Amino acid sequence: AANARKCPYCQHEFSEAELAERKNTKYGAIGCAIILILGLVASIAMCSGDDTDPITAATEPASAEISEAVSAFEADLANAMGSCDVRAARLGEGVTDGSIDEYEGYQLATETYNVCMNVQQELRSQAIPGNFEGDVERAAEQARSECASAMTAKAMMAETIGEIMDGDTSPSKMTELSEDGDYVQHSMSQCSTAMIQIS
């Protein structure tokens, strides 16, 4: 119910002000789920090799060059994901704070879906630097794959929110939203972990 004290999906306890806002919002019941899940902004750990490490310096003479290449590769991945992340965050915040209505929400959800799907295609086609070999090359390939999957997860969730904005607020659709959220959280964790593993 719109005046429930706790969100049934994320268990967030609403203040009186939040309850009042939700009463004025057609889709207020999904607000907490969206802001906690779709509104995630990618937090990609940027980890590069430390060429002052005596073990690394002794066993890998080219570590400084590789470290620079790794940092550049990570930055390219993060920059590519940025356009999806920004739209996903804007959608989550707009729906939650009521700054966009269901029509604007639907349009933004559609835009977010399209952008995130394009980003995942871009990531999958991103070239692995030629000087990456062995474990570094495999880790880079894994990071590219995991982060592309994370963008697909955000696209799927945006699509579900678009369907909700279009009027489908059935229990099954809310369950789908929750499942999409779990997938987003898992895939972003996998992406972040894979990025760390490159270096």
C-alpha positions as a Markdown table, in Angstrom:
| # | Residue | x | y | z |
|---|---|---|---|---|
| 1 | Ala | 0.0 | 0.0 | 0.0 |
| 2 | Ala | 1.2 | 3.5 | -0.7 |
| 3 | Asn | 1.2 | 4.5 | 3.0 |
| 4 | Ala | 3.1 | 1.5 | 4.2 |
| 5 | Arg | 5.8 | 2.4 | 6.6 |
| 6 | Lys | 8.4 | 0.0 | 5.1 |
| 7 | Cys | 9.1 | -0.7 | 1.4 |
| 8 | Pro | 8.2 | -4.4 | 0.8 |
| 9 | Tyr | 11.1 | -4.8 | -1.6 |
| 10 | Cys | 14.1 | -3.1 | 0.2 |
| 11 | Gln | 12.7 | -2.8 | 3.7 |
| 12 | His | 13.6 | 0.9 | 3.8 |
| 13 | Glu | 11.5 | 2.7 | 6.5 |
| 14 | Phe | 10.0 | 5.8 | 5.2 |
| 15 | Ser | 9.8 | 9.1 | 7.0 |
| 16 | Glu | 6.5 | 11.1 | 7.1 |
| 17 | Ala | 7.8 | 13.4 | 4.4 |
| 18 | Glu | 8.6 | 10.4 | 2.2 |
| 19 | Leu | 5.2 | 8.8 | 2.8 |
| 20 | Ala | 3.5 | 12.1 | 1.7 |
| 21 | Glu | 5.6 | 12.2 | -1.4 |
| 22 | Arg | 4.8 | 8.6 | -2.3 |
| 23 | Lys | 1.1 | 9.3 | -2.0 |
| 24 | Asn | 1.4 | 11.9 | -4.7 |
| 25 | Thr | 3.4 | 9.5 | -7.0 |
| 26 | Lys | 1.7 | 6.9 | -9.1 |
| 27 | Tyr | 4.7 | 4.7 | -8.9 |
| 28 | Gly | 5.9 | 5.6 | -5.4 |
| 29 | Ala | 5.7 | 1.9 | -4.3 |
| 30 | Ile | 8.7 | 1.1 | -6.4 |
| 31 | Gly | 10.8 | 4.1 | -5.5 |
| 32 | Cys | 13.0 | 2.5 | -2.9 |
| 33 | Ala | 13.8 | -0.5 | -5.0 |
| 34 | Ile | 14.7 | 1.7 | -8.0 |
| 35 | Ile | 17.0 | 4.1 | -6.0 |
| 36 | Leu | 18.8 | 1.3 | -4.2 |
| 37 | Ile | 19.2 | -0.9 | -7.3 |
| 38 | Leu | 18.9 | 0.9 | -10.7 |
| 39 | Gly | 20.4 | 4.1 | -9.2 |
| 40 | Leu | 23.7 | 2.4 | -8.6 |
| 41 | Val | 26.5 | 4.4 | -10.0 |
| 42 | Ala | 29.4 | 2.1 | -11.1 |
| 43 | Ser | 32.2 | 2.2 | -8.5 |
| 44 | Ile | 35.0 | 0.6 | -10.5 |
| 45 | Ala | 38.1 | 0.0 | -8.5 |
| 46 | Met | 41.1 | 1.3 | -10.4 |
| 47 | Cys | 44.1 | -0.8 | -9.4 |
| 48 | Ser | 47.4 | -0.4 | -11.1 |
| 49 | Gly | 50.7 | -2.1 | -10.5 |
| 50 | Asp | 53.1 | -0.4 | -8.2 |
| 51 | Asp | 56.5 | -0.3 | -9.9 |
| 52 | Thr | 58.1 | 0.5 | -6.5 |
| 53 | Asp | 57.3 | -3.0 | -5.3 |
| 54 | Pro | 60.7 | -4.7 | -5.1 |
| 55 | Ile | 59.3 | -8.1 | -6.0 |
| 56 | Thr | 57.5 | -6.7 | -9.1 |
| 57 | Ala | 60.4 | -4.6 | -10.2 |
| 58 | Ala | 62.8 | -7.6 | -9.9 |
| 59 | Thr | 60.6 | -10.2 | -11.7 |
| 60 | Glu | 58.9 | -8.0 | -14.3 |
| 61 | Pro | 61.2 | -5.4 | -15.8 |
| 62 | Ala | 58.4 | -4.0 | -18.1 |
| 63 | Ser | 55.9 | -3.6 | -15.2 |
| 64 | Ala | 55.9 | 0.2 | -15.5 |
| 65 | Glu | 54.9 | 0.0 | -19.1 |
| 66 | Ile | 52.3 | -2.7 | -18.4 |
| 67 | Ser | 51.0 | -0.7 | -15.5 |
| 68 | Glu | 50.4 | 2.3 | -17.7 |
| 69 | Ala | 48.6 | 0.2 | -20.3 |
| 70 | Val | 46.4 | -1.4 | -17.6 |
| 71 | Ser | 45.5 | 2.0 | -16.2 |
| 72 | Ala | 44.6 | 3.2 | -19.7 |
| 73 | Phe | 42.5 | 0.1 | -20.4 |
| 74 | Glu | 40.6 | 0.4 | -17.1 |
| 75 | Ala | 40.0 | 4.1 | -17.8 |
| 76 | Asp | 38.6 | 3.2 | -21.2 |
| 77 | Leu | 36.2 | 0.6 | -19.7 |
| 78 | Ala | 35.1 | 3.1 | -17.0 |
| 79 | Asn | 34.6 | 5.9 | -19.5 |
| 80 | Ala | 32.5 | 3.7 | -21.8 |
| 81 | Met | 30.3 | 2.6 | -18.9 |
| 82 | Gly | 29.8 | 6.2 | -17.8 |
| 83 | Ser | 27.0 | 7.0 | -20.3 |
| 84 | Cys | 25.0 | 4.0 | -19.1 |
| 85 | Asp | 25.6 | 4.7 | -15.4 |
| 86 | Val | 24.7 | 8.3 | -15.7 |
| 87 | Arg | 21.3 | 7.6 | -17.3 |
| 88 | Ala | 20.6 | 4.8 | -14.9 |
| 89 | Ala | 21.3 | 7.0 | -11.9 |
| 90 | Arg | 19.2 | 9.8 | -13.4 |
| 91 | Leu | 16.3 | 7.4 | -14.0 |
| 92 | Gly | 16.4 | 6.0 | -10.4 |
| 93 | Glu | 16.7 | 9.5 | -8.8 |
| 94 | Gly | 14.0 | 11.0 | -11.0 |
| 95 | Val | 11.4 | 8.3 | -10.3 |
| 96 | Thr | 12.2 | 8.3 | -6.6 |
| 97 | Asp | 12.1 | 12.0 | -6.0 |
| 98 | Gly | 9.1 | 12.6 | -8.3 |
| 99 | Ser | 11.0 | 15.0 | -10.5 |
| 100 | Ile | 9.8 | 13.0 | -13.6 |
| 101 | Asp | 6.4 | 11.7 | -14.3 |
| 102 | Glu | 5.5 | 8.3 | -15.8 |
| 103 | Tyr | 5.7 | 9.7 | -19.3 |
| 104 | Glu | 9.2 | 11.1 | -18.8 |
| 105 | Gly | 10.1 | 8.0 | -16.8 |
| 106 | Tyr | 9.1 | 5.8 | -19.7 |
| 107 | Gln | 11.1 | 7.8 | -22.2 |
| 108 | Leu | 14.2 | 7.9 | -20.0 |
| 109 | Ala | 13.9 | 4.2 | -19.3 |
| 110 | Thr | 13.8 | 3.5 | -23.0 |
| 111 | Glu | 16.8 | 5.8 | -23.6 |
| 112 | Thr | 18.7 | 4.1 | -20.7 |
| 113 | Tyr | 18.0 | 0.7 | -22.2 |
| 114 | Asn | 19.2 | 1.7 | -25.7 |
| 115 | Val | 22.3 | 3.4 | -24.3 |
| 116 | Cys | 23.3 | 0.6 | -22.0 |
| 117 | Met | 22.9 | -2.0 | -24.7 |
| 118 | Asn | 25.1 | 0.1 | -27.0 |
| 119 | Val | 27.7 | 0.4 | -24.3 |
| 120 | Gln | 27.8 | -3.4 | -23.7 |
| 121 | Gln | 28.4 | -3.9 | -27.4 |
| 122 | Glu | 31.1 | -1.3 | -27.4 |
| 123 | Leu | 32.8 | -3.0 | -24.4 |
| 124 | Arg | 32.7 | -6.5 | -26.0 |
| 125 | Ser | 34.4 | -5.1 | -29.1 |
| 126 | Gln | 37.0 | -3.1 | -27.2 |
| 127 | Ala | 40.5 | -4.2 | -28.2 |
| 128 | Ile | 42.9 | -5.8 | -25.6 |
| 129 | Pro | 46.3 | -4.0 | -25.7 |
| 130 | Gly | 48.9 | -5.9 | -27.7 |
| 131 | Asn | 51.4 | -5.9 | -24.8 |
| 132 | Phe | 49.0 | -7.8 | -22.5 |
| 133 | Glu | 50.1 | -11.4 | -22.2 |
| 134 | Gly | 49.3 | -14.4 | -20.1 |
| 135 | Asp | 47.4 | -13.7 | -16.9 |
| 136 | Val | 47.1 | -10.0 | -17.6 |
| 137 | Glu | 45.5 | -10.7 | -21.0 |
| 138 | Arg | 43.1 | -13.2 | -19.6 |
| 139 | Ala | 42.2 | -10.8 | -16.7 |
| 140 | Ala | 41.5 | -8.0 | -19.2 |
| 141 | Glu | 39.3 | -10.3 | -21.3 |
| 142 | Gln | 37.4 | -11.3 | -18.2 |
| 143 | Ala | 36.9 | -7.7 | -17.1 |
| 144 | Arg | 35.7 | -6.7 | -20.5 |
| 145 | Ser | 33.2 | -9.6 | -20.5 |
| 146 | Glu | 32.0 | -9.0 | -16.9 |
| 147 | Cys | 31.6 | -5.2 | -17.3 |
| 148 | Ala | 29.7 | -5.8 | -20.6 |
| 149 | Ser | 27.3 | -8.1 | -18.7 |
| 150 | Ala | 26.8 | -5.4 | -16.1 |
| 151 | Met | 25.7 | -3.0 | -18.7 |
| 152 | Thr | 23.3 | -5.6 | -20.1 |
| 153 | Ala | 21.9 | -6.0 | -16.5 |
| 154 | Lys | 21.3 | -2.3 | -16.2 |
| 155 | Ala | 19.6 | -2.3 | -19.7 |
| 156 | Met | 17.3 | -5.1 | -18.6 |
| 157 | Met | 16.4 | -3.3 | -15.4 |
| 158 | Ala | 15.7 | -0.1 | -17.4 |
| 159 | Glu | 13.4 | -2.1 | -19.7 |
| 160 | Thr | 11.5 | -3.4 | -16.7 |
| 161 | Ile | 11.1 | 0.0 | -15.3 |
| 162 | Gly | 9.8 | 1.2 | -18.6 |
| 163 | Glu | 7.2 | -1.4 | -18.6 |
| 164 | Ile | 6.2 | -0.4 | -15.1 |
| 165 | Met | 6.0 | 3.3 | -16.2 |
| 166 | Asp | 3.8 | 2.1 | -19.0 |
| 167 | Gly | 1.3 | 0.8 | -16.5 |
| 168 | Asp | 2.3 | -2.7 | -15.6 |
| 169 | Thr | 2.5 | -2.7 | -11.8 |
| 170 | Ser | 1.6 | -6.3 | -11.3 |
| 171 | Pro | 3.2 | -8.3 | -8.6 |
| 172 | Ser | 5.0 | -10.4 | -11.2 |
| 173 | Lys | 6.5 | -7.3 | -12.7 |
| 174 | Met | 7.6 | -6.0 | -9.3 |
| 175 | Thr | 9.2 | -9.4 | -8.7 |
| 176 | Glu | 11.0 | -9.1 | -12.0 |
| 177 | Leu | 12.3 | -5.7 | -10.9 |
| 178 | Ser | 13.7 | -7.1 | -7.7 |
| 179 | Glu | 15.3 | -10.0 | -9.7 |
| 180 | Asp | 16.8 | -7.5 | -12.1 |
| 181 | Gly | 18.2 | -5.5 | -9.2 |
| 182 | Asp | 19.9 | -8.6 | -7.8 |
| 183 | Tyr | 21.4 | -9.2 | -11.2 |
| 184 | Val | 22.6 | -5.6 | -11.4 |
| 185 | Gln | 24.3 | -5.8 | -8.0 |
| 186 | His | 25.9 | -9.1 | -8.7 |
| 187 | Ser | 27.1 | -8.2 | -12.2 |
| 188 | Met | 28.5 | -4.8 | -11.0 |
| 189 | Ser | 30.4 | -6.7 | -8.2 |
| 190 | Gln | 31.8 | -9.1 | -10.8 |
| 191 | Cys | 32.8 | -6.2 | -13.0 |
| 192 | Ser | 34.6 | -4.4 | -10.2 |
| 193 | Thr | 36.4 | -7.6 | -9.0 |
| 194 | Ala | 37.5 | -8.4 | -12.5 |
| 195 | Met | 38.9 | -4.9 | -13.0 |
| 196 | Ile | 41.0 | -5.3 | -9.9 |
| 197 | Gln | 42.3 | -8.6 | -11.1 |
| 198 | Ile | 43.8 | -7.1 | -14.2 |
| 199 | Ser | 46.7 | -5.7 | -12.3 |
